[in-house]
Amino acid sequence: MDDEQLADMHRFLAEHHRKLGREAVLDVVTQYHADLAQRLADEAALIGRRASIAQRLREGEQRKKEELREKAAAGLQSPNAAFVPLLGAK
């Protein structure tokens, strides 16, 4: 299921719970369905945003890995890479 399908499902469920809330007799049930519908609608709105944030994070991590590989290949893996302890030094 892709992000758009997931968002559509959340929107559908939000509308369904709004309908159930309108049909409910007890105030507590009406409020429950209204709250649930709002949470589902909010989640539907955030799905695309979260997916794009996750994609940017994955791309950033990939860039960092590539930079580390390039530094390792150049012999500059860490700031202490040039430090070579002397044998027998105290």
C-alpha positions in Angstrom: 0.0 0.0 0.0 1.5 3.3 -1.0 1.2 6.6 1.0 -1.7 7.9 -1.1 -3.8 4.8 -0.6 -3.0 4.9 3.2 -4.1 8.6 3.3 -7.3 7.8 1.3 -8.1 5.0 3.8 -7.7 7.4 6.7 -9.9 9.9 5.0 -12.6 7.3 4.4 -12.5 6.1 8.0 -12.7 9.7 9.2 -15.8 10.3 7.2 -17.3 7.0 8.3 -16.8 7.9 12.0 -18.3 11.4 11.4 -21.4 9.6 10.0 -21.5 7.3 13.0 -21.2 10.3 15.3 -24.1 12.1 13.6 -26.3 8.9 14.0 -25.4 8.3 17.6 -27.9 8.9 20.3 -25.7 9.2 23.4 -23.5 12.3 23.7 -20.5 10.3 24.8 -20.7 8.1 21.6 -21.1 11.2 19.4 -18.0 12.7 21.0 -16.0 9.5 20.7 -16.7 9.2 17.0 -16.1 13.0 16.4 -12.7 12.7 18.2 -11.7 9.6 16.3 -12.7 11.1 13.0 -10.6 14.2 13.8 -7.5 12.1 14.7 -7.9 10.0 11.5 -8.2 13.2 9.3 -5.2 14.7 11.0 -3.2 11.5 10.4 -4.3 11.4 6.7 -2.9 15.0 6.3 0.4 14.0 7.9 1.1 10.8 5.9 2.6 12.5 2.9 4.7 14.9 5.0 6.1 12.1 7.1 7.0 10.1 4.0 8.9 13.1 2.5 10.7 13.7 5.8 11.7 10.0 6.0 13.0 10.1 2.4 15.1 13.2 3.1 16.5 11.5 6.2 17.4 8.3 4.2 19.1 10.5 1.5 21.1 12.3 4.2 22.2 9.1 5.8 23.3 7.8 2.4 25.3 10.9 1.7 27.0 10.6 5.1 27.9 7.0 4.4 29.3 7.9 1.0 31.4 10.8 2.5 32.8 8.4 5.1 33.7 5.9 2.4 35.5 8.6 0.4 37.4 9.8 3.5 38.4 6.2 4.4 39.6 5.7 0.8 41.7 8.9 1.1 43.1 7.8 4.5 41.2 10.5 6.5 38.7 8.2 8.2 38.9 10.0 11.6 40.6 13.1 13.1 43.0 10.7 14.8 43.8 8.7 11.7 47.1 10.5 11.3 48.2 9.8 14.9 50.5 6.9 15.1 51.6 6.0 18.6 55.3 5.4 19.1 56.3 2.0 20.2 57.7 2.0 23.7 56.7 5.6 24.3 55.5 6.2 27.8 
